[in-house]
């Protein structure tokens, strides 16, 4: 079993126990610093997925934009089938936040 497969199994086990897991990235795009986060948590038998993308250099504009996305899935497979790798954030990179939660539901 590869390291990615082992990590994927660890992340799935955390999700099934109701833990919120995710990953975030800072990167440059068009001279601006962008913060991207993708996370998921199982709650009341549903899988709640969260994504957000924020231009940190122009964050005052972010307050007026609806960049946060929350999607509810009936199964983990449904979430995984719809998971989109963006900006280098892979599902295998997900982990528990070392500080604040990724999102609040």
C-alpha atoms as an extended CHARMM CRD file, in Angstrom:
* protein
*
       105  EXT
         1         1  UNK       CA              0.0000000000        0.0000000000        0.0000000000  PROA      1               0.0000000000
         2         2  UNK       CA              1.3940000000        3.3930000000       -0.9800000000  PROA      2               0.0000000000
         3         3  UNK       CA              1.8260000000        6.2790000000        1.4530000000  PROA      3               0.0000000000
         4         4  UNK       CA             -0.9550000000        8.1870000000       -0.3580000000  PROA      4               0.0000000000
         5         5  UNK       CA             -3.3340000000        5.2440000000        0.1050000000  PROA      5               0.0000000000
         6         6  UNK       CA             -2.4630000000        5.0140000000        3.8110000000  PROA      6               0.0000000000
         7         7  UNK       CA             -3.0030000000        8.7510000000        4.2650000000  PROA      7               0.0000000000
         8         8  UNK       CA             -6.3130000000        8.5410000000        2.3920000000  PROA      8               0.0000000000
         9         9  UNK       CA             -7.4700000000        5.7910000000        4.7750000000  PROA      9               0.0000000000
        10        10  UNK       CA             -6.4030000000        7.8960000000        7.8050000000  PROA      10              0.0000000000
        11        11  UNK       CA             -8.3210000000       10.9040000000        6.5090000000  PROA      11              0.0000000000
        12        12  UNK       CA            -11.4230000000        8.8020000000        5.8410000000  PROA      12              0.0000000000
        13        13  UNK       CA            -11.2580000000        7.3420000000        9.3670000000  PROA      13              0.0000000000
        14        14  UNK       CA            -11.0810000000       10.8620000000       10.8390000000  PROA      14              0.0000000000
        15        15  UNK       CA            -14.0700000000       11.9810000000        8.7730000000  PROA      15              0.0000000000
        16        16  UNK       CA            -16.1190000000        8.9530000000        9.7940000000  PROA      16              0.0000000000
        17        17  UNK       CA            -15.4380000000        9.8210000000       13.4530000000  PROA      17              0.0000000000
        18        18  UNK       CA            -16.9010000000       13.2850000000       12.8400000000  PROA      18              0.0000000000
        19        19  UNK       CA            -13.6220000000       15.1820000000       12.7650000000  PROA      19              0.0000000000
        20        20  UNK       CA            -13.2810000000       18.1720000000       10.5060000000  PROA      20              0.0000000000
        21        21  UNK       CA            -10.3810000000       17.7530000000        8.0980000000  PROA      21              0.0000000000
        22        22  UNK       CA             -9.0460000000       19.9000000000        5.3090000000  PROA      22              0.0000000000
        23        23  UNK       CA             -6.1040000000       21.6630000000        3.7760000000  PROA      23              0.0000000000
        24        24  UNK       CA             -5.2640000000       25.2110000000        2.8150000000  PROA      24              0.0000000000
        25        25  UNK       CA             -2.7740000000       26.8800000000        0.5210000000  PROA      25              0.0000000000
        26        26  UNK       CA             -1.3330000000       30.3270000000       -0.0550000000  PROA      26              0.0000000000
        27        27  UNK       CA             -0.2240000000       31.0520000000       -3.5950000000  PROA      27              0.0000000000
        28        28  UNK       CA              0.3740000000       33.9550000000       -5.9620000000  PROA      28              0.0000000000
        29        29  UNK       CA             -1.9490000000       34.6570000000       -8.8740000000  PROA      29              0.0000000000
        30        30  UNK       CA             -1.6660000000       37.7660000000      -10.9880000000  PROA      30              0.0000000000
        31        31  UNK       CA              0.5060000000       39.4640000000       -8.3760000000  PROA      31              0.0000000000
        32        32  UNK       CA             -2.0330000000       38.8280000000       -5.5850000000  PROA      32              0.0000000000
        33        33  UNK       CA             -1.7500000000       36.4660000000       -2.6450000000  PROA      33              0.0000000000
        34        34  UNK       CA             -4.6150000000       33.9720000000       -2.6760000000  PROA      34              0.0000000000
        35        35  UNK       CA             -5.6980000000       31.8530000000        0.3000000000  PROA      35              0.0000000000
        36        36  UNK       CA             -7.5990000000       28.6880000000       -0.6130000000  PROA      36              0.0000000000
        37        37  UNK       CA             -9.1890000000       26.2110000000        1.7960000000  PROA      37              0.0000000000
        38        38  UNK       CA            -11.0260000000       22.9390000000        1.2180000000  PROA      38              0.0000000000
        39        39  UNK       CA            -12.4520000000       20.9020000000        4.1100000000  PROA      39              0.0000000000
        40        40  UNK       CA            -15.0850000000       18.3020000000        4.9920000000  PROA      40              0.0000000000
        41        41  UNK       CA            -16.8510000000       17.0510000000        8.1140000000  PROA      41              0.0000000000
        42        42  UNK       CA            -19.4540000000       14.3730000000        8.7790000000  PROA      42              0.0000000000
        43        43  UNK       CA            -22.3740000000       15.6900000000       10.7900000000  PROA      43              0.0000000000
        44        44  UNK       CA            -25.7470000000       14.0550000000       11.4190000000  PROA      44              0.0000000000
        45        45  UNK       CA            -25.0030000000       11.3840000000        8.8040000000  PROA      45              0.0000000000
        46        46  UNK       CA            -24.2230000000       13.9400000000        6.0670000000  PROA      46              0.0000000000
        47        47  UNK       CA            -20.8790000000       15.0570000000        4.6830000000  PROA      47              0.0000000000
        48        48  UNK       CA            -20.5050000000       18.8280000000        4.7170000000  PROA      48              0.0000000000
        49        49  UNK       CA            -17.8760000000       20.1400000000        2.2830000000  PROA      49              0.0000000000
        50        50  UNK       CA            -16.4780000000       23.6610000000        2.4720000000  PROA      50              0.0000000000
        51        51  UNK       CA            -14.3170000000       25.6460000000        0.0510000000  PROA      51              0.0000000000
        52        52  UNK       CA            -13.2300000000       29.2600000000        0.0300000000  PROA      52              0.0000000000
        53        53  UNK       CA            -10.8340000000       31.3500000000       -2.0110000000  PROA      53              0.0000000000
        54        54  UNK       CA             -9.7860000000       34.7820000000       -0.7950000000  PROA      54              0.0000000000
        55        55  UNK       CA             -7.5540000000       37.4400000000       -2.3090000000  PROA      55              0.0000000000
        56        56  UNK       CA             -5.5990000000       38.5370000000        0.7680000000  PROA      56              0.0000000000
        57        57  UNK       CA             -4.2010000000       41.6180000000       -0.9100000000  PROA      57              0.0000000000
        58        58  UNK       CA             -7.6970000000       42.9240000000       -1.5780000000  PROA      58              0.0000000000
        59        59  UNK       CA             -9.5200000000       41.3500000000        1.3520000000  PROA      59              0.0000000000
        60        60  UNK       CA            -11.7440000000       44.3730000000        1.8940000000  PROA      60              0.0000000000
        61        61  UNK       CA            -13.4380000000       43.3480000000       -1.3510000000  PROA      61              0.0000000000
        62        62  UNK       CA            -13.7920000000       39.7770000000       -0.0820000000  PROA      62              0.0000000000
        63        63  UNK       CA            -16.3700000000       40.9310000000        2.4560000000  PROA      63              0.0000000000
        64        64  UNK       CA            -18.7290000000       41.7620000000       -0.4000000000  PROA      64              0.0000000000
        65        65  UNK       CA            -18.0790000000       38.5600000000       -2.3340000000  PROA      65              0.0000000000
        66        66  UNK       CA            -19.6960000000       35.2080000000       -1.7640000000  PROA      66              0.0000000000
        67        67  UNK       CA            -16.6760000000       32.9630000000       -2.2700000000  PROA      67              0.0000000000
        68        68  UNK       CA            -17.4850000000       30.4270000000        0.4350000000  PROA      68              0.0000000000
        69        69  UNK       CA            -19.1720000000       27.2730000000       -0.8050000000  PROA      69              0.0000000000
        70        70  UNK       CA            -20.8510000000       24.7130000000        1.4340000000  PROA      70              0.0000000000
        71        71  UNK       CA            -22.1480000000       21.5580000000       -0.1910000000  PROA      71              0.0000000000
        72        72  UNK       CA            -23.9010000000       18.6690000000        1.5220000000  PROA      72              0.0000000000
        73        73  UNK       CA            -23.4230000000       15.0660000000        0.3950000000  PROA      73              0.0000000000
        74        74  UNK       CA            -25.3210000000       11.9440000000        1.3960000000  PROA      74              0.0000000000
        75        75  UNK       CA            -22.2670000000        9.6890000000        1.2850000000  PROA      75              0.0000000000
        76        76  UNK       CA            -18.5050000000        9.9560000000        1.4720000000  PROA      76              0.0000000000
        77        77  UNK       CA            -18.2740000000        8.3210000000       -1.9580000000  PROA      77              0.0000000000
        78        78  UNK       CA            -20.4720000000       11.0690000000       -3.3910000000  PROA      78              0.0000000000
        79        79  UNK       CA            -18.1460000000       13.6840000000       -1.8870000000  PROA      79              0.0000000000
        80        80  UNK       CA            -15.0070000000       11.9160000000       -3.1020000000  PROA      80              0.0000000000
        81        81  UNK       CA            -16.4310000000       11.5290000000       -6.6240000000  PROA      81              0.0000000000
        82        82  UNK       CA            -17.0680000000       15.2720000000       -6.7240000000  PROA      82              0.0000000000
        83        83  UNK       CA            -13.8220000000       16.3110000000       -5.0410000000  PROA      83              0.0000000000
        84        84  UNK       CA            -11.7870000000       18.5950000000       -7.2540000000  PROA      84              0.0000000000
        85        85  UNK       CA             -8.0630000000       19.0450000000       -6.7180000000  PROA      85              0.0000000000
        86        86  UNK       CA             -7.3500000000       22.7610000000       -6.9130000000  PROA      86              0.0000000000
        87        87  UNK       CA             -4.1920000000       24.7660000000       -6.3790000000  PROA      87              0.0000000000
        88        88  UNK       CA             -2.2970000000       21.6890000000       -5.2430000000  PROA      88              0.0000000000
        89        89  UNK       CA             -4.8390000000       20.7240000000       -2.5600000000  PROA      89              0.0000000000
        90        90  UNK       CA             -5.3380000000       16.9690000000       -2.7470000000  PROA      90              0.0000000000
        91        91  UNK       CA             -7.6560000000       14.8940000000       -0.5640000000  PROA      91              0.0000000000
        92        92  UNK       CA             -4.6070000000       12.9290000000        0.6240000000  PROA      92              0.0000000000
        93        93  UNK       CA             -3.1870000000       16.1880000000        2.0210000000  PROA      93              0.0000000000
        94        94  UNK       CA             -6.1610000000       16.7420000000        4.3230000000  PROA      94              0.0000000000
        95        95  UNK       CA             -5.5510000000       16.7460000000        8.0490000000  PROA      95              0.0000000000
        96        96  UNK       CA             -6.9440000000       18.1260000000       11.2760000000  PROA      96              0.0000000000
        97        97  UNK       CA             -6.4320000000       21.8630000000       11.7390000000  PROA      97              0.0000000000
        98        98  UNK       CA             -3.7220000000       22.7150000000       14.2440000000  PROA      98              0.0000000000
        99        99  UNK       CA             -5.5510000000       25.9140000000       15.2160000000  PROA      99              0.0000000000
       100       100  UNK       CA             -9.0220000000       27.1200000000       14.4140000000  PROA      100             0.0000000000
       101       101  UNK       CA            -11.4620000000       24.9470000000       12.5200000000  PROA      101             0.0000000000
       102       102  UNK       CA            -11.5060000000       25.2980000000        8.7580000000  PROA      102             0.0000000000
       103       103  UNK       CA            -15.2110000000       26.2530000000        8.9110000000  PROA      103             0.0000000000
       104       104  UNK       CA            -18.1160000000       26.4110000000       11.3680000000  PROA      104             0.0000000000
       105       105  UNK       CA            -21.4080000000       24.6150000000       10.8720000000  PROA      105             0.0000000000
